């Protein structure tokens, strides 16, 4: 049975789940969530898809899972991939996934939204400046960690990489310039060279061009 992923292209969190599914080799298909026209805020979506009113949502037969990190963990359970090769590595993978969700993706996603998806006259410059400062600190942590490393944890691709990269391939400006972070830049090149890798707007339906 084909796994369904309720998602939309602009969502970095959905991208983490979609990329894990794609690179795992599992049979899956995206289901478009029309986020920018309010789909996740509707009563039907909250009743039938996700009571939290969020995407992504993965459906595998009778099983429904929400939150990108949990979906990534399910892919690991199902395939044995991306979870680390030892218990110590598995804990380290989780450490970086929690760090990403708190320090990197949450702030990158908000900053990108404020800078690109709000009308220009409603973009709060002071808030954006503050968020970019926090993001710079997160980029520095990740860039330092990747010095001399090919991957965030261990000797291969894990959910730590798939989580931390979630927003870093998007073309919209949000205070991230790969050239300023050489270790991150090298790591992103390595990840995108993985067979089967696709950029967010190529992997999931929905993009700013659709609303232009």
N, C-alpha and C positions, 0 to 999 in steps of 0.2 A: 504494500500500500504506500502511495506517495505521501510523504510528510508535507504538510502545508505550513508556510510561515506567513502570518499576517504582518505586513511590513510596508514601508515606503522608502523610496530612494534617499530622501534627505536625512533620514535618521541614522546617526552613527551607531546608536545602540542596536538598531535593527541590522545594521551592516555587520556587527560582530557576530550575531547569530547566523546571518545568511552566509558569511564567509566560512564559518565553522562547518556549516552544512555542506557548502560547495566543495571545500577542500577535503572533507571527510570521504567523499564519494557516495554518500547516501542519496537516495532518490527523493528529491524534494521539489516543491514548486512555490513561488511567491503568490500571495494573495494581497492585492493592493488595498491599502488603508488610506482613504482620502483624508488625511490628517488636516490639511489646510482648509478644507471645507467643513471641518468640525466632526468628522466621523467618530473619533474616539470620545467625543463629549456626548454623543447621543445615547438615549436610554437603551436602544436596541443593542448597541455595541457593548455597553456595560453589562447588559443581561446575558447576551449570547456569546460574547468573545472574551472580554476581560473586565471584571468588576472594578479594577483599578483605573480603567480608562486610558490604557497605555498600549503601545506597540514596542517591541514585537511580541507576538503570541505564536507558539508552535503547537500544531495539532498533529498527533501521530495516532491514528485510529481513535480510540476512546480516551486517549491521554491528551490533556491540554496543559501546557507549561508556559508561564510568563516570566519575564525578566531575562535579559540577554545572558547573564552569567549562568543562570540555571539551565537555560537552553544549551549553552556551551558544555556544561557539565553532563547533560543528557547525551549529547553527541559523543562525549568521551566514554560514557557508560556503554553506549551502543556499539562503538567502533574500537575502543581502546586507544584512540588517538588524542593527542594534544593535552594529556593530563600529567605529563612527567613520567619518568621511567622508574622512580623510586618514591617511597612515602615522603622522603625529605623534599624531593623535587615537587611532589604534588602539593605539599604545604606551601612551598615557595611560589608555585603557580597561583594558588589562592591568595597569597599575600599581595602579589602584584595586581591581581584582579580587583581585590578590595581597594587597594591604593588607587588604581585607575578610576574606579567608580566614584571615589570620594574626591580625589585631587585633580584628575585630568579630564576624563570624559564629561563629568557633570558640568565643569566650568567651561570646557571647550564648546560643548553643545549650547549652553546658554549664551556665551559670548558670540558664537557664530549666528545664533538666532537673532540676537539684538542688533548685530551689525549688518545682517543681510536680508532678514525676512520681516522686519518691521518697516513701515514707511519711514523715509529719511527723517522727517520732522518729528518722529517719535522715538528716535534712537538716543538713549540716555548716555551722553558722552562721559560723564563722571563714573557711572557704573561700568561702562565698557573699559575705561582706563584702569579701574580697580581690578576688574576681572582679568585683564591682560597681564597685570602685574603678578597676580596669583598663578596664572598660566605659565609665565616665564619661569617662575620658581619650579613648577612641575616639570617643564621641559628640561630644566637643568638637572633635576634628579634623574630623569630617564637618560639623558645624554651621558651623564657621568657613569651611570650603571652600565651602559652599553660600550664604554671604552674598553677595547680589547675583547669584546664578546660578539658573537654572531647572533645570539638569541637572548631573550631576557632571562630564561631559566634553562640550564642544561645545554645539551648539544643539538637541540632541534626545536622545531616550531611547536609551541604550546598555546594553551588558552591565554596565557599571560600576554603573548604577542598579539593574538587575535583580539584581545580586549583593549590593550593600550593603543593599537593602531586605529581604533574605531573612527575617530574624527580626523586623523592626520592625512588622509588621502583626498579629502574634499577640496575642491578648487576655490571655494569662496574664501575671502579674506577674514581672518579672525585673530590675527596676531601671531600666526605661526609661519615662519619662513624657514624651510628646510635647510637652506644654505647656512643659516646661523647655528645649526646643530648638527655637526658633521657625523657624529655617531648615530644619531637618529636617522639622518639621511641615508647613511649606508645600510642601516637595518631595514628601513622601508624599501630600499631597492632590493635587498635580499628577499624580503617577504613577497614583494610583487613579482619576483622571478619564480616563485613557487608554481609548479604546473597546476593549472586550474584557477589561479588567482584572477579576480576581476575587480575593477574599480566599482565604487558604490552605485553609480548611475547605470552601469552596465549589468549589475547583478540583480538589482531590484527595480520595480516599476516606480515611476514618479521622480520628477526633477524640476528645478526652477524653470527650465525651458518650457515645461508643460503649461506653466501659468503665465508665461511672457505675453 
